[in-house]
Amino acid sequence: MQDREVSPTVQTMSDDDYVKFKNDLGLAEIGIGVKDFKCIGVSPPDDHPHIYHNMGDQDFIHCLYCNTKYIFRPYLGRSDTEPLGNLFEDNATD
């Protein structure tokens, strides 16, 4: 299967609508349980723009900012990752 390059899309929806993932360890691949999500790169304050990604019919997508390959794992829950620890929980208050 060939990797596809997809341009990141900036959405106007609330950040609460999408689960966010981080890659603090610089992993090449992260398994996730959703096909639409936001990637933030590493945790703040060194994060990149929080970019919306949608895998569509594919089972993977690369973030063009940090080059993390996200792979859809249907057995994972919405906030689960393989390996563990790559969910970003934004506890900031407005």
C-alpha positions in Angstrom: 0.0 0.0 0.0 1.4 3.4 -1.0 1.4 6.3 1.5 -0.7 9.2 0.3 0.2 12.8 0.9 -2.7 14.9 1.9 -2.6 18.6 2.5 -3.6 19.5 6.1 -6.9 21.3 6.4 -7.7 24.0 8.9 -11.2 23.6 10.2 -13.5 26.3 11.8 -15.2 23.8 14.2 -14.6 23.9 17.9 -11.5 22.2 19.2 -13.8 20.1 21.4 -15.2 18.4 18.3 -12.1 16.4 17.5 -9.7 14.3 19.6 -6.1 15.6 19.6 -3.0 13.5 19.5 0.6 14.5 20.3 3.9 12.9 19.6 6.3 13.9 22.4 8.5 10.9 21.8 9.1 11.5 18.1 7.6 8.2 17.1 7.4 7.3 13.4 3.9 5.8 13.8 1.0 6.0 16.2 -2.1 3.8 16.1 -5.4 5.6 16.8 -9.0 4.6 17.0 -10.5 7.4 14.9 -10.1 8.5 11.3 -10.7 12.2 11.8 -8.6 14.0 14.4 -6.2 16.9 15.1 -2.4 16.5 15.4 -0.5 19.0 17.6 3.0 17.6 17.1 4.6 17.8 20.5 3.0 19.2 23.7 2.8 23.0 24.2 4.6 25.3 24.1 6.5 23.6 21.3 3.4 22.4 19.4 2.7 23.0 15.8 -0.6 24.4 14.6 -3.4 22.0 15.6 -4.2 20.6 12.2 -7.3 18.6 11.3 -6.7 15.3 9.4 -9.3 12.9 7.8 -8.1 9.6 6.6 -11.1 9.1 4.4 -11.1 5.6 2.8 -7.4 5.0 3.8 -6.2 3.5 7.1 -3.3 5.9 7.6 -2.3 9.5 7.0 0.9 11.5 7.6 0.9 14.9 9.3 2.7 17.2 7.0 3.9 19.3 9.9 5.6 16.7 12.0 5.6 13.7 9.6 3.9 11.4 12.2 2.2 8.5 10.5 -1.2 7.9 12.1 -2.6 4.4 11.5 -6.3 3.6 12.1 -6.7 0.7 14.5 -10.5 -0.2 14.6 -10.1 -2.0 17.9 -8.9 1.2 19.7 -11.3 3.5 21.4 -11.7 7.2 20.5 -8.9 8.4 23.0 -6.7 5.3 22.9 -3.3 5.2 21.2 -0.7 2.6 20.4 1.7 3.0 22.1 0.0 4.5 25.1 0.4 8.2 26.0 -0.2 10.1 22.8 -3.6 11.6 23.6 -3.4 15.4 24.1 -5.8 16.6 26.8 -6.2 20.3 26.6 -6.9 21.5 30.2 -6.6 25.2 29.4 -9.5 27.3 30.3 -10.6 30.3 28.3 
